[in-house]
Amino acid sequence: MPELPEVEALAEFLRSRAVGRVVARVDVGSISVLKTYDPPPTSLAGLTVTNVARHGKFLDIDVDGLHLVFHLARAGWLRWSDNLPTTPVRPGKSPLALRVLLDDPDVEGRPGFDLTEQGTQKRLAVYVVRDPQDVPGIASLGPDPFAEDFDRATLAGILTGSRQQIKGLLRDQSILAGVGNAYSDEVLHAARLSPFAIAGSLDEAAVDRLYAAMHDILTAAVTTARGKPAKELKDAKRAGMRVHGRTGQRCETCGDTVREVSFADSSLQYCPTCQTGGKVLADRRLSKLLR
């Protein structure tokens, strides 16, 4: 799933290519991705893209005051083209969920982008709203780690009194906006914290490490993603991971083996030496199979 760094890079990518261009047409390839119906997607035609912003993991394209907002979820992606087909999109079983055609008199062809979604779990969500706060997922977002006023005290306030495990807290969008499964693994590894540590029990030194790790990991990931075409962002994300998605491989920090804990629909990765004092955490899914 694209997280804060990739969505931030996509926002910058779209700002450099879409702002100032007029929306020629919006084609819906999958009705199920539309979560709002007033105003309709067709109302964007003829309006000019004025800005592109990020809200947590949501992308927000401002089109003369109307907002095309979308969340790519686990299997969605944005594919840019300088010359999209102009034949109308026919709803069907294709991965194509939405096509936005832009008009630019200075270039040949019809630039724009497709939103696609692979797999059977259809979670890609598209909204056309007058105010981004009309999107429930945006209205409920917690503080953004890239906000100017997000500092160590902000993070400490979030942690104070919490009985959540730190891994779950970092992923909870109503508590912290933009961090997901992959970067929470990376942040906790860099901070030398167990994913199962209780957030409210972290001492001052641990909070210091967590704040520094969050800042450093996310900033480095945005820097790596910045300027890359949308089609290269997934590979860049995978290449930058130290523990996430690297089960069974050698930890580059200490040389131990990266381990995994599996859940019903996700998994986490960690290094025992770096994060849990050498203790191997129980894999709950595997434990059930062994009973």
Phi, psi and omega in degrees: 000131175300135179242189187315308183299317182289320179292323175298318179294321177296322178298316178296319179301313181290324177301322183285342186243333187255329184298132182094348178266152181267139175285118179277320183193149173239121179251133178260120179265341179217109183300329186294340181283340181283122180256354176224157183228352178223112002285156180284158178304329181296340181291347179281339183298133179090352179264160185257138175288122184251340180193160173226128183230166176241138172233102186059241177261007179268140171259138186231110178260113180276118182241088181051042176097341168269152186236121170268108185246137176214151177239123188281343179056206189283323189242008179272158177203161178251130180237113180271146173217142175279353181208081180282152173298143181260357176292141182302143177282133178257123177302141182180209183267007178294151175295345182290119181258324183206140176234130177244113178263132180248155181247130178217110184293346183271355181231154174279154179081186184234099180288165178157196183214156173250144166256123182238159177213124178264164174086181184264337179275101185270101183238357175304132185232131181234135181229142167241115187223164177273339180216128180306332179291351174284348176275118185306320181294332177280318181299332184262006183293144172278187179300148179264129180300341179264003177291146183300329183265009177274109180231188182299323179295324177298313179296316180300321178296323178295321185283328187303124177079357183284136175259007178285150168292143189298325178300312180294323179296316181296331182272346185283111186292338177282347179256319183215124188271129167106339182269133180238205186296316185291307185286336173294321173301314183294318180295316181293325176296314180294328180274356180060047181238139174294139177296340181263004177298141178283125188304315184288351181265358182292135178279177185301319181295321179293321177296319176302313181295319181294316180296315180296318181295317179299314180298311185291315183295313182290320179296316179296321181292320177296318179299318179295319184283333187302132177086350180279144173300152183306323184291345181262354188291322181297315180294323179295322178296311181299319183294334183272355184282138177261327178234322184297129180074013184239034178305131178087350179269169183281132174292126182289344181275314186237345180094352177292173179268131177291130182249171184225146168239124184258145175236186185300316185229016179200178177209160174236154178238148183202168176247119181302315182295316183286330195238333187233023179064027179091351182285133176271121181287145180293131173274106190295324180291318179293322180301320179297322181291332184273353181291000000 
